Amino acid sequence: MSQVVIHGDTVYTAGIVAGDTNTDVAGQTGQILDKIDRYLAEAGSNKSKILTATIWLTDIKDFNDVNTVWDAWVSKDNPPTRACVESKLAAPQYKIEIRVVAAA
């Protein structure tokens, strides 16, 4: 499975999870957003070019904690569309998973 695929002028990420799961949802969110920054930079893009994001939470009660981290990180001038849903994830230690699509 690829973590990033570039097709034409569009960058797609896989669902990204935290590397250190011994933290709360805000900590996991920050780790994921750091990975997104790195993946987009490697693809010649950045967060201001994100078109859409999908967020999966294991517990929707964490929605406000995620939004606090997301709102501090996201491009204020070019916020993407976003969906956020509650879902079981691949392993119980993951509290959140995020996928983005961005222009290159």
CNS distance restraints for C-alpha pairs under 8 A (distance, minus, plus):
assign (resid   2 and name CA) (resid  14 and name CA) 6.89 0.50 0.50
assign (resid   3 and name CA) (resid  13 and name CA) 5.56 0.50 0.50
assign (resid   3 and name CA) (resid  14 and name CA) 4.94 0.50 0.50
assign (resid   3 and name CA) (resid  15 and name CA) 7.80 0.50 0.50
assign (resid   3 and name CA) (resid  16 and name CA) 7.81 0.50 0.50
assign (resid   4 and name CA) (resid  11 and name CA) 6.92 0.50 0.50
assign (resid   4 and name CA) (resid  12 and name CA) 5.63 0.50 0.50
assign (resid   4 and name CA) (resid  13 and name CA) 4.46 0.50 0.50
assign (resid   4 and name CA) (resid  14 and name CA) 6.24 0.50 0.50
assign (resid   4 and name CA) (resid  39 and name CA) 7.00 0.50 0.50
assign (resid   5 and name CA) (resid  11 and name CA) 5.89 0.50 0.50
assign (resid   5 and name CA) (resid  12 and name CA) 5.21 0.50 0.50
assign (resid   5 and name CA) (resid  13 and name CA) 6.45 0.50 0.50
assign (resid   6 and name CA) (resid  10 and name CA) 5.70 0.50 0.50
assign (resid   6 and name CA) (resid  11 and name CA) 4.54 0.50 0.50
assign (resid   6 and name CA) (resid  12 and name CA) 6.27 0.50 0.50
assign (resid   6 and name CA) (resid  43 and name CA) 7.42 0.50 0.50
assign (resid   6 and name CA) (resid 104 and name CA) 7.92 0.50 0.50
assign (resid   7 and name CA) (resid  11 and name CA) 6.58 0.50 0.50
assign (resid   9 and name CA) (resid 103 and name CA) 5.74 0.50 0.50
assign (resid   9 and name CA) (resid 104 and name CA) 4.88 0.50 0.50
assign (resid  10 and name CA) (resid 101 and name CA) 7.01 0.50 0.50
assign (resid  10 and name CA) (resid 102 and name CA) 5.73 0.50 0.50
assign (resid  10 and name CA) (resid 103 and name CA) 4.58 0.50 0.50
assign (resid  10 and name CA) (resid 104 and name CA) 5.26 0.50 0.50
assign (resid  11 and name CA) (resid  40 and name CA) 7.53 0.50 0.50
assign (resid  11 and name CA) (resid  43 and name CA) 7.13 0.50 0.50
assign (resid  11 and name CA) (resid  45 and name CA) 7.96 0.50 0.50
assign (resid  11 and name CA) (resid 101 and name CA) 5.61 0.50 0.50
assign (resid  11 and name CA) (resid 102 and name CA) 5.01 0.50 0.50
assign (resid  11 and name CA) (resid 103 and name CA) 5.94 0.50 0.50
assign (resid  11 and name CA) (resid 104 and name CA) 5.91 0.50 0.50
assign (resid  12 and name CA) (resid  99 and name CA) 7.85 0.50 0.50
assign (resid  12 and name CA) (resid 100 and name CA) 6.19 0.50 0.50
assign (resid  12 and name CA) (resid 101 and name CA) 4.60 0.50 0.50
assign (resid  12 and name CA) (resid 102 and name CA) 6.57 0.50 0.50
assign (resid  13 and name CA) (resid  39 and name CA) 7.94 0.50 0.50
assign (resid  13 and name CA) (resid  99 and name CA) 5.69 0.50 0.50
assign (resid  13 and name CA) (resid 100 and name CA) 5.61 0.50 0.50
assign (resid  13 and name CA) (resid 101 and name CA) 6.45 0.50 0.50
assign (resid  14 and name CA) (resid  99 and name CA) 5.74 0.50 0.50
assign (resid  14 and name CA) (resid 100 and name CA) 7.73 0.50 0.50
assign (resid  15 and name CA) (resid  97 and name CA) 5.78 0.50 0.50
assign (resid  15 and name CA) (resid  98 and name CA) 5.24 0.50 0.50
assign (resid  15 and name CA) (resid  99 and name CA) 4.49 0.50 0.50
assign (resid  15 and name CA) (resid 100 and name CA) 7.95 0.50 0.50
assign (resid  16 and name CA) (resid  32 and name CA) 6.21 0.50 0.50
assign (resid  16 and name CA) (resid  35 and name CA) 7.82 0.50 0.50
assign (resid  16 and name CA) (resid  36 and name CA) 7.95 0.50 0.50
assign (resid  16 and name CA) (resid  97 and name CA) 5.33 0.50 0.50
assign (resid  16 and name CA) (resid  98 and name CA) 5.23 0.50 0.50
assign (resid  16 and name CA) (resid  99 and name CA) 6.12 0.50 0.50
assign (resid  17 and name CA) (resid  28 and name CA) 7.45 0.50 0.50
assign (resid  17 and name CA) (resid  32 and name CA) 5.90 0.50 0.50
assign (resid  17 and name CA) (resid  94 and name CA) 6.78 0.50 0.50
assign (resid  17 and name CA) (resid  96 and name CA) 6.52 0.50 0.50
assign (resid  17 and name CA) (resid  97 and name CA) 4.90 0.50 0.50
assign (resid  17 and name CA) (resid  98 and name CA) 6.90 0.50 0.50
assign (resid  18 and name CA) (resid  28 and name CA) 5.11 0.50 0.50
assign (resid  18 and name CA) (resid  29 and name CA) 7.25 0.50 0.50
assign (resid  18 and name CA) (resid  31 and name CA) 5.56 0.50 0.50
assign (resid  18 and name CA) (resid  32 and name CA) 5.45 0.50 0.50
assign (resid  18 and name CA) (resid  94 and name CA) 7.15 0.50 0.50
assign (resid  18 and name CA) (resid  96 and name CA) 7.87 0.50 0.50
assign (resid  18 and name CA) (resid  97 and name CA) 7.82 0.50 0.50
assign (resid  19 and name CA) (resid  28 and name CA) 7.94 0.50 0.50
assign (resid  19 and name CA) (resid  31 and name CA) 7.25 0.50 0.50
assign (resid  20 and name CA) (resid  28 and name CA) 7.21 0.50 0.50
assign (resid  20 and name CA) (resid  31 and name CA) 7.98 0.50 0.50
assign (resid  21 and name CA) (resid  28 and name CA) 6.65 0.50 0.50
assign (resid  21 and name CA) (resid  93 and name CA) 5.88 0.50 0.50
assign (resid  21 and name CA) (resid  94 and name CA) 6.28 0.50 0.50
assign (resid  22 and name CA) (resid  93 and name CA) 7.95 0.50 0.50
assign (resid  23 and name CA) (resid  27 and name CA) 5.51 0.50 0.50
assign (resid  23 and name CA) (resid  28 and name CA) 6.33 0.50 0.50
assign (resid  24 and name CA) (resid  28 and name CA) 6.28 0.50 0.50
assign (resid  24 and name CA) (resid  95 and name CA) 7.79 0.50 0.50
assign (resid  25 and name CA) (resid  29 and name CA) 5.95 0.50 0.50
assign (resid  25 and name CA) (resid  62 and name CA) 6.96 0.50 0.50
assign (resid  25 and name CA) (resid  65 and name CA) 7.12 0.50 0.50
assign (resid  25 and name CA) (resid  66 and name CA) 6.82 0.50 0.50
assign (resid  25 and name CA) (resid  95 and name CA) 5.79 0.50 0.50
assign (resid  25 and name CA) (resid  96 and name CA) 6.74 0.50 0.50
assign (resid  26 and name CA) (resid  30 and name CA) 6.24 0.50 0.50
assign (resid  26 and name CA) (resid  65 and name CA) 5.86 0.50 0.50
assign (resid  26 and name CA) (resid  66 and name CA) 5.72 0.50 0.50
assign (resid  26 and name CA) (resid  69 and name CA) 6.38 0.50 0.50
assign (resid  27 and name CA) (resid  31 and name CA) 6.36 0.50 0.50
assign (resid  28 and name CA) (resid  32 and name CA) 6.26 0.50 0.50
assign (resid  28 and name CA) (resid  95 and name CA) 7.28 0.50 0.50
assign (resid  28 and name CA) (resid  96 and name CA) 6.95 0.50 0.50
assign (resid  29 and name CA) (resid  33 and name CA) 6.20 0.50 0.50
assign (resid  29 and name CA) (resid  66 and name CA) 6.49 0.50 0.50
assign (resid  29 and name CA) (resid  69 and name CA) 6.89 0.50 0.50
assign (resid  29 and name CA) (resid  70 and name CA) 7.69 0.50 0.50
assign (resid  29 and name CA) (resid  96 and name CA) 6.82 0.50 0.50
assign (resid  30 and name CA) (resid  34 and name CA) 6.19 0.50 0.50
assign (resid  30 and name CA) (resid  69 and name CA) 6.61 0.50 0.50
assign (resid  31 and name CA) (resid  35 and name CA) 6.38 0.50 0.50
assign (resid  32 and name CA) (resid  36 and name CA) 6.23 0.50 0.50
assign (resid  32 and name CA) (resid  97 and name CA) 7.71 0.50 0.50
assign (resid  32 and name CA) (resid  98 and name CA) 7.15 0.50 0.50
assign (resid  33 and name CA) (resid  37 and name CA) 6.21 0.50 0.50
assign (resid  33 and name CA) (resid  73 and name CA) 7.71 0.50 0.50
assign (resid  34 and name CA) (resid  38 and name CA) 6.39 0.50 0.50
assign (resid  35 and name CA) (resid  39 and name CA) 6.08 0.50 0.50
assign (resid  36 and name CA) (resid  40 and name CA) 5.99 0.50 0.50
assign (resid  36 and name CA) (resid  47 and name CA) 7.92 0.50 0.50
assign (resid  36 and name CA) (resid 100 and name CA) 8.00 0.50 0.50
assign (resid  37 and name CA) (resid  41 and name CA) 6.11 0.50 0.50
assign (resid  37 and name CA) (resid  46 and name CA) 6.39 0.50 0.50
assign (resid  37 and name CA) (resid  47 and name CA) 6.58 0.50 0.50
assign (resid  38 and name CA) (resid  42 and name CA) 6.17 0.50 0.50
assign (resid  39 and name CA) (resid  43 and name CA) 6.33 0.50 0.50
assign (resid  40 and name CA) (resid  44 and name CA) 6.22 0.50 0.50
assign (resid  40 and name CA) (resid  45 and name CA) 4.78 0.50 0.50
assign (resid  40 and name CA) (resid  46 and name CA) 5.13 0.50 0.50
assign (resid  40 and name CA) (resid  47 and name CA) 7.21 0.50 0.50
assign (resid  40 and name CA) (resid 102 and name CA) 7.96 0.50 0.50
assign (resid  41 and name CA) (resid  45 and name CA) 5.19 0.50 0.50
assign (resid  41 and name CA) (resid  46 and name CA) 5.72 0.50 0.50
assign (resid  43 and name CA) (resid 104 and name CA) 6.81 0.50 0.50
assign (resid  44 and name CA) (resid 104 and name CA) 5.97 0.50 0.50
assign (resid  45 and name CA) (resid  49 and name CA) 6.57 0.50 0.50
assign (resid  45 and name CA) (resid 102 and name CA) 7.39 0.50 0.50
assign (resid  45 and name CA) (resid 103 and name CA) 6.80 0.50 0.50
assign (resid  45 and name CA) (resid 104 and name CA) 4.90 0.50 0.50
assign (resid  46 and name CA) (resid  50 and name CA) 7.19 0.50 0.50
assign (resid  46 and name CA) (resid 102 and name CA) 7.90 0.50 0.50
assign (resid  47 and name CA) (resid  74 and name CA) 6.80 0.50 0.50
assign (resid  47 and name CA) (resid  75 and name CA) 6.31 0.50 0.50
assign (resid  47 and name CA) (resid 102 and name CA) 7.73 0.50 0.50
assign (resid  48 and name CA) (resid  74 and name CA) 7.60 0.50 0.50
assign (resid  48 and name CA) (resid  75 and name CA) 5.15 0.50 0.50
assign (resid  48 and name CA) (resid  77 and name CA) 7.47 0.50 0.50
assign (resid  48 and name CA) (resid  78 and name CA) 5.50 0.50 0.50
assign (resid  48 and name CA) (resid  79 and name CA) 7.17 0.50 0.50
assign (resid  49 and name CA) (resid  78 and name CA) 7.23 0.50 0.50
assign (resid  49 and name CA) (resid 102 and name CA) 5.30 0.50 0.50
assign (resid  49 and name CA) (resid 103 and name CA) 5.29 0.50 0.50
assign (resid  49 and name CA) (resid 104 and name CA) 7.31 0.50 0.50
assign (resid  50 and name CA) (resid  78 and name CA) 7.92 0.50 0.50
assign (resid  50 and name CA) (resid  79 and name CA) 7.53 0.50 0.50
assign (resid  50 and name CA) (resid  80 and name CA) 5.70 0.50 0.50
assign (resid  50 and name CA) (resid 100 and name CA) 6.69 0.50 0.50
assign (resid  50 and name CA) (resid 101 and name CA) 5.83 0.50 0.50
assign (resid  50 and name CA) (resid 102 and name CA) 3.91 0.50 0.50
assign (resid  50 and name CA) (resid 103 and name CA) 6.36 0.50 0.50
assign (resid  51 and name CA) (resid  79 and name CA) 7.94 0.50 0.50
assign (resid  51 and name CA) (resid  80 and name CA) 4.85 0.50 0.50
assign (resid  51 and name CA) (resid  81 and name CA) 6.41 0.50 0.50
assign (resid  51 and name CA) (resid 100 and name CA) 7.50 0.50 0.50
assign (resid  51 and name CA) (resid 101 and name CA) 5.66 0.50 0.50
assign (resid  51 and name CA) (resid 102 and name CA) 4.99 0.50 0.50
assign (resid  51 and name CA) (resid 103 and name CA) 6.84 0.50 0.50
assign (resid  52 and name CA) (resid  80 and name CA) 4.93 0.50 0.50
assign (resid  52 and name CA) (resid  81 and name CA) 4.64 0.50 0.50
assign (resid  52 and name CA) (resid  82 and name CA) 5.55 0.50 0.50
assign (resid  52 and name CA) (resid 100 and name CA) 5.74 0.50 0.50
assign (resid  52 and name CA) (resid 101 and name CA) 5.44 0.50 0.50
assign (resid  52 and name CA) (resid 102 and name CA) 7.02 0.50 0.50
assign (resid  53 and name CA) (resid  80 and name CA) 6.80 0.50 0.50
assign (resid  53 and name CA) (resid  81 and name CA) 6.35 0.50 0.50
assign (resid  53 and name CA) (resid  82 and name CA) 4.69 0.50 0.50
assign (resid  53 and name CA) (resid  83 and name CA) 6.45 0.50 0.50
assign (resid  53 and name CA) (resid  98 and name CA) 6.97 0.50 0.50
assign (resid  53 and name CA) (resid  99 and name CA) 5.62 0.50 0.50
assign (resid  53 and name CA) (resid 100 and name CA) 4.33 0.50 0.50
assign (resid  53 and name CA) (resid 101 and name CA) 6.49 0.50 0.50
assign (resid  54 and name CA) (resid  82 and name CA) 5.70 0.50 0.50
assign (resid  54 and name CA) (resid  83 and name CA) 4.88 0.50 0.50
assign (resid  54 and name CA) (resid  84 and name CA) 5.93 0.50 0.50
assign (resid  54 and name CA) (resid  98 and name CA) 5.68 0.50 0.50
assign (resid  54 and name CA) (resid  99 and name CA) 5.23 0.50 0.50
assign (resid  54 and name CA) (resid 100 and name CA) 6.44 0.50 0.50
assign (resid  55 and name CA) (resid  82 and name CA) 7.57 0.50 0.50
assign (resid  55 and name CA) (resid  83 and name CA) 6.10 0.50 0.50
assign (resid  55 and name CA) (resid  84 and name CA) 4.52 0.50 0.50
assign (resid  55 and name CA) (resid  85 and name CA) 6.38 0.50 0.50
assign (resid  55 and name CA) (resid  96 and name CA) 7.04 0.50 0.50
assign (resid  55 and name CA) (resid  97 and name CA) 5.81 0.50 0.50
assign (resid  55 and name CA) (resid  98 and name CA) 4.56 0.50 0.50
assign (resid  55 and name CA) (resid  99 and name CA) 6.64 0.50 0.50
assign (resid  56 and name CA) (resid  84 and name CA) 5.80 0.50 0.50
assign (resid  56 and name CA) (resid  85 and name CA) 5.11 0.50 0.50
assign (resid  56 and name CA) (resid  86 and name CA) 5.66 0.50 0.50
assign (resid  56 and name CA) (resid  87 and name CA) 5.85 0.50 0.50
assign (resid  56 and name CA) (resid  89 and name CA) 7.76 0.50 0.50
assign (resid  56 and name CA) (resid  96 and name CA) 5.58 0.50 0.50
assign (resid  56 and name CA) (resid  97 and name CA) 5.18 0.50 0.50
assign (resid  56 and name CA) (resid  98 and name CA) 6.41 0.50 0.50
assign (resid  57 and name CA) (resid  62 and name CA) 7.36 0.50 0.50
assign (resid  57 and name CA) (resid  63 and name CA) 7.72 0.50 0.50
assign (resid  57 and name CA) (resid  84 and name CA) 7.29 0.50 0.50
assign (resid  57 and name CA) (resid  85 and name CA) 6.11 0.50 0.50
assign (resid  57 and name CA) (resid  86 and name CA) 4.72 0.50 0.50
assign (resid  57 and name CA) (resid  87 and name CA) 5.81 0.50 0.50
assign (resid  57 and name CA) (resid  88 and name CA) 7.64 0.50 0.50
assign (resid  57 and name CA) (resid  89 and name CA) 7.95 0.50 0.50
assign (resid  57 and name CA) (resid  95 and name CA) 5.90 0.50 0.50
assign (resid  57 and name CA) (resid  96 and name CA) 4.64 0.50 0.50
assign (resid  57 and name CA) (resid  97 and name CA) 6.76 0.50 0.50
assign (resid  58 and name CA) (resid  86 and name CA) 5.45 0.50 0.50
assign (resid  58 and name CA) (resid  87 and name CA) 5.19 0.50 0.50
assign (resid  58 and name CA) (resid  88 and name CA) 5.46 0.50 0.50
assign (resid  58 and name CA) (resid  89 and name CA) 6.67 0.50 0.50
assign (resid  58 and name CA) (resid  94 and name CA) 7.71 0.50 0.50
assign (resid  58 and name CA) (resid  95 and name CA) 5.31 0.50 0.50
assign (resid  58 and name CA) (resid  96 and name CA) 6.39 0.50 0.50
assign (resid  59 and name CA) (resid  63 and name CA) 7.90 0.50 0.50
assign (resid  59 and name CA) (resid  86 and name CA) 5.84 0.50 0.50
assign (resid  59 and name CA) (resid  87 and name CA) 7.53 0.50 0.50
assign (resid  59 and name CA) (resid  95 and name CA) 7.44 0.50 0.50
assign (resid  60 and name CA) (resid  85 and name CA) 7.09 0.50 0.50
assign (resid  60 and name CA) (resid  86 and name CA) 5.36 0.50 0.50
assign (resid  62 and name CA) (resid  66 and name CA) 6.26 0.50 0.50
assign (resid  63 and name CA) (resid  67 and name CA) 6.17 0.50 0.50
assign (resid  64 and name CA) (resid  68 and name CA) 6.24 0.50 0.50
assign (resid  65 and name CA) (resid  69 and name CA) 6.78 0.50 0.50
assign (resid  66 and name CA) (resid  70 and name CA) 6.00 0.50 0.50
assign (resid  67 and name CA) (resid  71 and name CA) 5.64 0.50 0.50
assign (resid  68 and name CA) (resid  72 and name CA) 6.41 0.50 0.50
assign (resid  69 and name CA) (resid  73 and name CA) 6.39 0.50 0.50
assign (resid  70 and name CA) (resid  74 and name CA) 5.82 0.50 0.50
assign (resid  74 and name CA) (resid  79 and name CA) 6.33 0.50 0.50
assign (resid  75 and name CA) (resid  79 and name CA) 5.39 0.50 0.50
assign (resid  88 and name CA) (resid  92 and name CA) 7.95 0.50 0.50
assign (resid  89 and name CA) (resid  94 and name CA) 6.63 0.50 0.50
assign (resid  89 and name CA) (resid  95 and name CA) 7.67 0.50 0.50
assign (resid  89 and name CA) (resid  96 and name CA) 7.73 0.50 0.50
assign (resid  89 and name CA) (resid  97 and name CA) 7.67 0.50 0.50
assign (resid  90 and name CA) (resid  94 and name CA) 7.57 0.50 0.50
